[in-house]
């Protein structure tokens, strides 16, 4: 395979550029076949694929033509499921749309209701509708007030009943307490008698005990005085022993001192003399001190004996005086107690006698009053009998006149009734004519605002009647509204429940 350049006719190498020359490829047939096969490989592959697809399509079409009437074929099952799915989706969409429409309708109804309620709230918060609402509230308030009055009356009755029961209980309790007090007084009197006996017994025992204690105390004081003398003797003996020991000790010291002086005599004669002088002075001073001490001890002993004697005498006299005072106080207390008991008994006896006397006096007055009443009753019976015989004829005549007068009144009253019935029939016919005329004029005179007001008034009246409330407040507001707007009074079609009141007022 090679490439060559060619010149076209009229071209030369010297006057032709290379890009203007012809360029050709020279290949063999086999090489060209390989090149074309290589270049056509994609087309051949595509043709093979298309051929295979055509074969498969033919097989598929044949299979579909054969199985198109089969119910259990895969294609038909898939197709049926797809149709069911599409139908289900369509139904879901329709249900969603239906729910949406229903919800929108409900929302619209809620919205409209809210608008109506708000409009009504605004409407009834101004002008005559507000007054109408206030009238309805007033009827509720009056009803509640009546119920409160009934409740208060019930509470008052209950309180009176409770007070009566309480008074009865108090009375019974007082009677019971009186009986208990009498029983208690009786027991107290018996107990006081027993206590008096016991008190006298204890008083005697106490007196004997005090006497014994006083005697024991005197004996003990005497024994204490004797013991004090013995103690003094012991003290004196101990002091004597101490003095003797001191003397022996001094003597022993003196002997030792003399021996020491004898040993030291040769050392200092002058010192011996001074020592003798000191010993002499010491002995005299000691003797003098001992004499003074013994004298002081004798004086102290005599003073102590004198004090003991005086104390013993004073204790005996004080004990005797104390016993006499206690006995005198005891006798005085017993006498006062007896006097109090006697005074109480005398007061009770006087009170009992006074009660008996008052009881007899009350009985006498009661019998006298009963006697007077019987006498007056007998006198009245006598006078009644006399008057009855005298008045029989007068009463008979009076009864006859009364019957005749009553019959005349009945006849006249019946005549008046017939006349009134005729007048009422005539008046009723006139009212019917006026009613028809009013009804013909009502439609022209009443506008939408009036209808709205009367509709709300009808609602208030219905509410009040259902709850058994007084409707006079609402009816008064309706009349004021009609008077203010110059409407005909008997509005039959719009507010029929107050026609009777309006008719009576128009008359």
Order of alpha helices (4+ residues) and beta strands (2+ residues): beta-beta-alpha-alpha-alpha-alpha-alpha-alpha-alpha-alpha
